[in-house]
């Protein structure tokens, strides 16, 4: 997915400066999203990269993985500590919701990035969800439809 690769490259230096390892495994067939608005996808990926950059501790990791399965492409952004409580995870996509504690107001932001991200994914007939990451932080999973010819 060219827009995802471009977004990652535009943030690579900032991740390096903060000492956060940026790892990606992007499927060769990852260009298969149907009816995608490049500008909106760029905004989606920028929001997710910015959140990981803002909230991942120096020395941490962000892993981005894509996978094609059936009728969907799945894109996962999973970062390391600090994590988000189960109670906060349930509310992450609410407008103006801000997590208190280690992922907090000191880091900036208006509490709209994930709300906007959800609207973008919804507009592309996809699904976005948040989970605890095996790396100790947050995992954002996006599933979006693929073209018939790319399954």
Secondary structure, 3 states (H helix, E strand, C coil): CHHHHHHHHHHHHHHHHHCCEEEEECCCCCCCECCCCHHHHHHHHHHHHHHHHHHCCCCCEEEEEEEEECCEEEEEEEEECCCCCHHHHCCCCCCCCCCCCCCCHHHCCCCCHHHHHHHHHHHCCCEEEEEECCCEEEEEEEEEEECHHHC
